[in-house]
């Protein structure tokens, strides 16, 4: 997407659009803080457990965290059903932050391992209790018109409907995500919100680049250029960077008429043709027509 000094129209337009919506901004900020806190706490307690008793200490920590959580979390969640979701998530996360602070102080004071493990168990219970309301905050998106919900999957509705995808479980998973966006679109439409299912093309993920022995900078070498034998099939030339599908979502987020996509399934290449954005190298890769030509619909 093109750059510019105006944040409402430049490359940061999507961020500006999201940030200008208080409910969405609240959700993104809460998720970022929660996930960062969970990661920091997990690493910190793991280090403490390992220093105290090696692998045995880590195993004990996991047991102390999971067993009470399995028993208490469902009961607490059921008791808290009457509390508004965002308030419950906020209260629980506030309590978790306080417990983490106490744990940090006790750790610095060389408190007994048992005390720290007990706090770790409380944090884990808090995580389990806050997960259901935190993942059920979709109502915040419909308090005002213009919300956007994006599901990311593999294969459009049209492609998946006429082709068997590897195995029963994989096939169902990919079809279900597209159907989820379709169903969510029906639920969100009365509120002026939009649900879309987007599929990237051949994604140059870290795993894919590693498999072909290349990097994001020299990925074309996998096609047999630069005096080396090819390590990827010819269609890899149509692959795309992870930013391409990100730019697809950004284009939708900044489109005032994004409601026209509600309930639909679309791929990143098709959206690039509509909105005119490019991948990081200035191209507009579109692998799905190639895939469809090579893999025609088959009878069951």
DRENDO-1510 file (C-alpha; in Angstrom, 1 decimal, always signed):
<recs>
REC; n; res; u; v; w
REC; 1; UNK; +0.0; +0.0; +0.0 .
REC; 2; UNK; +1.2; +3.5; -0.7 .
REC; 3; UNK; +2.9; +5.6; +2.0 .
REC; 4; UNK; +2.1; +9.1; +3.0 .
REC; 5; UNK; +2.3; +11.6; +5.8 .
REC; 6; UNK; -1.3; +11.4; +6.6 .
REC; 7; UNK; -1.9; +8.5; +9.0 .
REC; 8; UNK; -5.4; +8.1; +7.7 .
REC; 9; UNK; -4.3; +7.4; +4.2 .
REC; 10; UNK; -0.7; +6.2; +4.4 .
REC; 11; UNK; +0.8; +2.8; +5.2 .
REC; 12; UNK; -0.4; +3.0; +8.8 .
REC; 13; UNK; -4.0; +3.7; +7.7 .
REC; 14; UNK; -5.2; +0.3; +9.1 .
REC; 15; UNK; -3.6; +1.0; +12.5 .
REC; 16; UNK; -5.1; +4.5; +12.5 .
REC; 17; UNK; -8.5; +3.1; +11.6 .
REC; 18; UNK; -8.4; +0.5; +14.4 .
REC; 19; UNK; -7.0; +2.9; +16.9 .
REC; 20; UNK; -9.7; +5.4; +16.3 .
REC; 21; UNK; -12.3; +2.9; +17.5 .
REC; 22; UNK; -12.3; +2.8; +21.3 .
REC; 23; UNK; -13.8; -0.7; +21.6 .
REC; 24; UNK; -11.3; -2.2; +19.2 .
REC; 25; UNK; -8.5; -0.3; +20.7 .
REC; 26; UNK; -9.4; -1.6; +24.1 .
REC; 27; UNK; -9.6; -5.2; +22.9 .
REC; 28; UNK; -6.2; -5.0; +21.1 .
REC; 29; UNK; -4.5; -3.4; +24.1 .
REC; 30; UNK; -6.0; -5.9; +26.5 .
REC; 31; UNK; -4.9; -8.9; +24.4 .
REC; 32; UNK; -1.4; -7.5; +24.0 .
REC; 33; UNK; -1.0; -6.9; +27.7 .
REC; 34; UNK; -2.5; -10.3; +28.7 .
REC; 35; UNK; -0.4; -12.4; +26.3 .
REC; 36; UNK; +2.8; -10.5; +27.2 .
REC; 37; UNK; +2.2; -10.9; +30.9 .
REC; 38; UNK; +1.4; -14.6; +30.5 .
REC; 39; UNK; +4.6; -15.2; +28.5 .
REC; 40; UNK; +6.8; -13.3; +31.0 .
REC; 41; UNK; +5.2; -15.1; +34.0 .
REC; 42; UNK; +5.6; -18.5; +32.3 .
REC; 43; UNK; +9.3; -18.0; +31.6 .
REC; 44; UNK; +10.0; -16.5; +35.0 .
REC; 45; UNK; +8.3; -19.4; +37.0 .
REC; 46; UNK; +9.9; -21.9; +34.7 .
REC; 47; UNK; +13.4; -20.5; +35.4 .
REC; 48; UNK; +12.6; -20.5; +39.1 .
REC; 49; UNK; +11.4; -24.1; +39.0 .
REC; 50; UNK; +14.4; -25.3; +37.0 .
REC; 51; UNK; +16.9; -23.6; +39.3 .
REC; 52; UNK; +15.3; -25.2; +42.3 .
REC; 53; UNK; +15.1; -28.8; +41.2 .
REC; 54; UNK; +15.9; -29.1; +37.5 .
REC; 55; UNK; +13.5; -30.9; +35.2 .
REC; 56; UNK; +11.7; -32.4; +38.3 .
REC; 57; UNK; +11.0; -28.8; +39.5 .
REC; 58; UNK; +9.5; -27.9; +36.2 .
REC; 59; UNK; +7.3; -31.0; +36.2 .
REC; 60; UNK; +6.2; -30.2; +39.8 .
REC; 61; UNK; +5.4; -26.6; +38.8 .
REC; 62; UNK; +3.2; -27.8; +35.9 .
REC; 63; UNK; +1.3; -30.2; +38.2 .
REC; 64; UNK; +0.8; -27.5; +40.8 .
REC; 65; UNK; -0.6; -25.2; +38.1 .
REC; 66; UNK; -2.8; -27.5; +36.2 .
REC; 67; UNK; -4.4; -29.7; +38.9 .
REC; 68; UNK; -6.0; -26.9; +40.9 .
REC; 69; UNK; -7.0; -25.1; +37.7 .
REC; 70; UNK; -8.8; -28.2; +36.4 .
REC; 71; UNK; -10.9; -28.3; +39.6 .
REC; 72; UNK; -11.5; -24.7; +40.4 .
REC; 73; UNK; -11.6; -22.8; +37.1 .
REC; 74; UNK; -14.9; -24.3; +35.8 .
REC; 75; UNK; -16.6; -23.5; +39.2 .
REC; 76; UNK; -15.4; -19.9; +39.3 .
REC; 77; UNK; -16.3; -19.3; +35.6 .
REC; 78; UNK; -19.8; -20.6; +36.3 .
REC; 79; UNK; -20.2; -18.3; +39.3 .
REC; 80; UNK; -19.0; -15.3; +37.3 .
REC; 81; UNK; -21.5; -15.7; +34.5 .
REC; 82; UNK; -23.6; -12.8; +35.7 .
REC; 83; UNK; -20.7; -10.3; +35.5 .
REC; 84; UNK; -20.1; -8.4; +32.3 .
REC; 85; UNK; -17.4; -10.0; +30.3 .
REC; 86; UNK; -15.1; -7.0; +29.9 .
REC; 87; UNK; -15.4; -6.2; +33.6 .
REC; 88; UNK; -14.7; -9.8; +34.6 .
REC; 89; UNK; -11.6; -10.0; +32.3 .
REC; 90; UNK; -10.4; -6.6; +33.7 .
REC; 91; UNK; -10.9; -7.7; +37.3 .
REC; 92; UNK; -9.2; -11.0; +36.8 .
REC; 93; UNK; -6.2; -9.5; +35.0 .
REC; 94; UNK; -5.9; -6.8; +37.6 .
REC; 95; UNK; -5.7; -9.5; +40.3 .
REC; 96; UNK; -3.2; -11.5; +38.2 .
REC; 97; UNK; -1.0; -8.5; +37.9 .
REC; 98; UNK; -1.1; -8.0; +41.7 .
REC; 99; UNK; -0.2; -11.7; +42.2 .
REC; 100; UNK; +2.7; -11.5; +39.7 .
REC; 101; UNK; +4.0; -8.4; +41.5 .
REC; 102; UNK; +3.9; -10.2; +44.8 .
REC; 103; UNK; +5.7; -13.2; +43.2 .
REC; 104; UNK; +8.4; -11.0; +41.9 .
REC; 105; UNK; +9.0; -9.4; +45.3 .
REC; 106; UNK; +9.0; -12.8; +47.0 .
REC; 107; UNK; +11.4; -14.2; +44.4 .
REC; 108; UNK; +13.8; -11.3; +45.0 .
REC; 109; UNK; +13.6; -12.0; +48.7 .
REC; 110; UNK; +14.5; -15.7; +48.2 .
REC; 111; UNK; +11.1; -16.9; +49.4 .
REC; 112; UNK; +10.4; -20.7; +49.7 .
REC; 113; UNK; +9.7; -22.4; +46.4 .
REC; 114; UNK; +6.4; -23.6; +47.7 .
REC; 115; UNK; +5.1; -20.1; +48.2 .
REC; 116; UNK; +6.1; -19.2; +44.6 .
REC; 117; UNK; +4.5; -22.3; +43.2 .
REC; 118; UNK; +1.3; -21.4; +45.0 .
REC; 119; UNK; +1.3; -18.0; +43.4 .
REC; 120; UNK; +2.0; -19.7; +40.0 .
REC; 121; UNK; -1.1; -21.8; +40.6 .
REC; 122; UNK; -3.2; -18.8; +41.4 .
REC; 123; UNK; -2.0; -17.1; +38.2 .
REC; 124; UNK; -2.9; -20.2; +36.1 .
REC; 125; UNK; -6.3; -20.3; +37.6 .
REC; 126; UNK; -6.8; -16.6; +36.8 .
REC; 127; UNK; -5.7; -17.3; +33.2 .
REC; 128; UNK; -8.2; -20.1; +32.8 .
REC; 129; UNK; -11.0; -18.0; +34.3 .
REC; 130; UNK; -10.3; -14.9; +32.1 .
REC; 131; UNK; -10.0; -16.9; +28.9 .
REC; 132; UNK; -13.7; -17.5; +28.3 .
REC; 133; UNK; -14.8; -13.8; +28.8 .
REC; 134; UNK; -11.7; -12.5; +27.0 .
REC; 135; UNK; -12.5; -14.7; +23.9 .
REC; 136; UNK; -16.1; -13.7; +24.1 .
REC; 137; UNK; -15.6; -9.9; +23.7 .
REC; 138; UNK; -17.1; -9.9; +20.2 .
REC; 139; UNK; -20.1; -7.8; +21.5 .
REC; 140; UNK; -17.7; -4.9; +21.9 .
REC; 141; UNK; -17.3; -4.8; +18.1 .
REC; 142; UNK; -21.0; -4.2; +17.6 .
REC; 143; UNK; -21.6; -1.3; +20.0 .
REC; 144; UNK; -21.1; +1.0; +17.0 .
REC; 145; UNK; -21.2; +0.4; +13.3 .
REC; 146; UNK; -18.2; -0.4; +11.2 .
REC; 147; UNK; -16.7; -3.4; +13.1 .
REC; 148; UNK; -14.6; -5.9; +11.1 .
REC; 149; UNK; -14.0; -9.6; +12.0 .
REC; 150; UNK; -11.5; -11.5; +9.8 .
REC; 151; UNK; -11.1; -15.3; +9.8 .
REC; 152; UNK; -7.9; -16.6; +8.1 .
REC; 153; UNK; -8.0; -20.1; +6.6 .
REC; 154; UNK; -6.6; -22.1; +3.6 .
REC; 155; UNK; -8.7; -22.1; +0.5 .
REC; 156; UNK; -11.8; -20.2; -0.5 .
REC; 157; UNK; -15.3; -21.5; -0.1 .
REC; 158; UNK; -15.6; -22.2; -3.9 .
REC; 159; UNK; -12.3; -24.1; -3.9 .
REC; 160; UNK; -12.8; -26.1; -0.8 .
REC; 161; UNK; -16.4; -27.0; -1.8 .
REC; 162; UNK; -15.3; -29.0; -4.8 .
REC; 163; UNK; -12.0; -30.4; -3.7 .
REC; 164; UNK; -11.0; -32.9; -1.0 .
REC; 165; UNK; -8.4; -31.3; +1.3 .
REC; 166; UNK; -5.8; -33.9; +2.4 .
REC; 167; UNK; -7.7; -35.7; +5.2 .
REC; 168; UNK; -11.1; -35.7; +6.8 .
REC; 169; UNK; -10.0; -33.5; +9.8 .
REC; 170; UNK; -8.0; -31.0; +7.6 .
REC; 171; UNK; -10.9; -30.8; +5.2 .
REC; 172; UNK; -13.4; -30.1; +7.9 .
REC; 173; UNK; -11.2; -27.5; +9.5 .
REC; 174; UNK; -10.8; -25.5; +6.4 .
REC; 175; UNK; -14.4; -25.7; +5.3 .
REC; 176; UNK; -15.6; -24.8; +8.8 .
REC; 177; UNK; -13.6; -21.5; +9.0 .
REC; 178; UNK; -15.2; -20.2; +5.8 .
REC; 179; UNK; -18.6; -21.2; +7.0 .
REC; 180; UNK; -17.9; -19.5; +10.4 .
REC; 181; UNK; -17.3; -16.2; +8.6 .
REC; 182; UNK; -20.5; -16.7; +6.6 .
REC; 183; UNK; -22.5; -17.4; +9.7 .
REC; 184; UNK; -20.9; -14.5; +11.6 .
REC; 185; UNK; -21.7; -12.2; +8.7 .
REC; 186; UNK; -25.4; -12.9; +9.3 .
REC; 187; UNK; -25.1; -12.2; +13.0 .
REC; 188; UNK; -23.1; -9.0; +12.5 .
REC; 189; UNK; -24.9; -7.5; +9.6 .
REC; 190; UNK; -27.7; -6.0; +11.7 .
REC; 191; UNK; -25.1; -4.1; +13.7 .
REC; 192; UNK; -23.3; -2.7; +10.6 .
REC; 193; UNK; -20.3; -5.0; +11.2 .
REC; 194; UNK; -18.6; -7.2; +8.6 .
REC; 195; UNK; -17.2; -10.8; +8.8 .
REC; 196; UNK; -14.8; -12.0; +6.1 .
REC; 197; UNK; -12.8; -15.2; +5.5 .
REC; 198; UNK; -9.5; -14.6; +3.9 .
REC; 199; UNK; -7.0; -17.1; +2.6 .
REC; 200; UNK; -3.4; -16.3; +1.6 .
REC; 201; UNK; -1.8; -17.9; -1.4 .
REC; 202; UNK; +1.4; -19.9; -1.2 .
REC; 203; UNK; +2.7; -18.3; +2.0 .
REC; 204; UNK; +6.5; -17.9; +2.4 .
REC; 205; UNK; +6.4; -18.7; +6.1 .
REC; 206; UNK; +9.6; -19.3; +8.1 .
REC; 207; UNK; +9.0; -23.0; +7.9 .
REC; 208; UNK; +8.5; -22.9; +4.1 .
REC; 209; UNK; +11.7; -20.8; +3.6 .
REC; 210; UNK; +13.7; -23.2; +5.8 .
REC; 211; UNK; +12.4; -26.2; +3.9 .
REC; 212; UNK; +13.7; -24.8; +0.6 .
REC; 213; UNK; +17.0; -23.6; +2.1 .
REC; 214; UNK; +16.4; -19.9; +1.5 .
REC; 215; UNK; +15.5; -16.7; +3.4 .
REC; 216; UNK; +13.0; -13.9; +2.9 .
REC; 217; UNK; +15.6; -11.9; +1.1 .
REC; 218; UNK; +16.8; -14.6; -1.4 .
REC; 219; UNK; +13.7; -16.8; -1.7 .
REC; 220; UNK; +13.8; -16.7; -5.5 .
REC; 221; UNK; +17.0; -18.7; -5.4 .
REC; 222; UNK; +14.9; -21.7; -4.5 .
REC; 223; UNK; +13.6; -21.6; -8.1 .
REC; 224; UNK; +17.1; -22.5; -9.4 .
REC; 225; UNK; +18.5; -19.0; -10.0 .
REC; 226; UNK; +21.9; -17.8; -8.9 .
REC; 227; UNK; +23.7; -20.8; -10.2 .
REC; 228; UNK; +22.1; -23.4; -7.9 .
REC; 229; UNK; +19.7; -26.3; -8.5 .
REC; 230; UNK; +16.1; -25.6; -7.7 .
REC; 231; UNK; +14.8; -26.7; -4.3 .
REC; 232; UNK; +11.2; -25.6; -4.9 .
REC; 233; UNK; +8.7; -26.3; -7.6 .
REC; 234; UNK; +8.1; -23.7; -10.4 .
REC; 235; UNK; +4.9; -22.5; -8.8 .
REC; 236; UNK; +6.9; -21.1; -5.9 .
REC; 237; UNK; +7.4; -18.1; -8.1 .
REC; 238; UNK; +3.7; -17.2; -7.3 .
REC; 239; UNK; +4.3; -17.3; -3.6 .
REC; 240; UNK; +3.7; -14.4; -1.3 .
REC; 241; UNK; +5.1; -12.9; +1.9 .
REC; 242; UNK; +3.1; -13.0; +5.1 .
REC; 243; UNK; +2.7; -9.2; +4.8 .
REC; 244; UNK; +0.6; -9.7; +1.6 .
REC; 245; UNK; -2.3; -11.2; +3.5 .
REC; 246; UNK; -1.7; -8.5; +6.2 .
REC; 247; UNK; -2.1; -5.8; +3.6 .
REC; 248; UNK; -5.3; -7.6; +2.5 .
REC; 249; UNK; -6.8; -7.2; +5.9 .
REC; 250; UNK; -5.5; -3.6; +6.1 .
REC; 251; UNK; -7.2; -2.8; +2.8 .
REC; 252; UNK; -10.5; -4.1; +4.2 .
REC; 253; UNK; -10.1; -2.3; +7.4 .
REC; 254; UNK; -9.7; +1.0; +5.7 .
REC; 255; UNK; -12.5; +0.5; +3.1 .
REC; 256; UNK; -15.6; +2.5; +4.1 .
REC; 257; UNK; -17.6; +0.1; +1.9 .
REC; 258; UNK; -16.2; -3.1; +3.4 .
REC; 259; UNK; -19.7; -4.3; +4.1 .
REC; 260; UNK; -19.9; -5.5; +0.5 .
REC; 261; UNK; -17.6; -8.4; +1.6 .
REC; 262; UNK; -19.7; -9.5; +4.5 .
REC; 263; UNK; -20.0; -13.2; +4.8 .
REC; 264; UNK; -17.8; -13.8; +1.8 .
REC; 265; UNK; -14.6; -15.9; +1.3 .
REC; 266; UNK; -11.8; -14.3; -0.7 .
REC; 267; UNK; -8.1; -14.7; -1.3 .
REC; 268; UNK; -5.3; -12.2; -0.9 .
REC; 269; UNK; -4.6; -12.1; -4.7 .
REC; 270; UNK; -8.2; -11.2; -5.5 .
REC; 271; UNK; -8.2; -8.4; -2.9 .
REC; 272; UNK; -4.9; -7.0; -4.3 .
REC; 273; UNK; -6.6; -6.7; -7.7 .
REC; 274; UNK; -9.5; -4.8; -6.2 .
REC; 275; UNK; -7.6; -2.5; -3.9 .
REC; 276; UNK; -4.3; -2.2; -5.8 .
REC; 277; UNK; -1.9; -3.0; -3.1 .
REC; 278; UNK; +1.3; -5.1; -3.7 .
REC; 279; UNK; +3.5; -7.5; -1.9 .
REC; 280; UNK; +6.8; -6.2; -0.3 .
REC; 281; UNK; +8.6; -6.7; -3.6 .
REC; 282; UNK; +6.0; -4.7; -5.6 .
REC; 283; UNK; +4.4; -7.7; -7.3 .
REC; 284; UNK; +0.8; -8.9; -7.0 .
REC; 285; UNK; +1.1; -12.7; -6.7 .
REC; 286; UNK; -2.0; -14.7; -7.2 .
REC; 287; UNK; -1.5; -18.5; -6.9 .
REC; 288; UNK; -5.1; -19.6; -6.7 .
REC; 289; UNK; -5.9; -19.5; -10.4 .
REC; 290; UNK; -2.7; -21.6; -10.9 .
REC; 291; UNK; -3.8; -24.1; -8.2 .
REC; 292; UNK; -7.3; -24.4; -9.5 .
REC; 293; UNK; -6.0; -25.1; -13.0 .
REC; 294; UNK; -3.7; -27.8; -11.8 .
REC; 295; UNK; -6.2; -29.3; -9.4 .
REC; 296; UNK; -9.6; -29.4; -11.2 .
REC; 297; UNK; -12.7; -30.4; -9.1 .
REC; 298; UNK; -13.0; -34.2; -8.7 .
REC; 299; UNK; -16.1; -36.3; -8.3 .
REC; 300; UNK; -16.4; -38.0; -4.9 .
</recs>
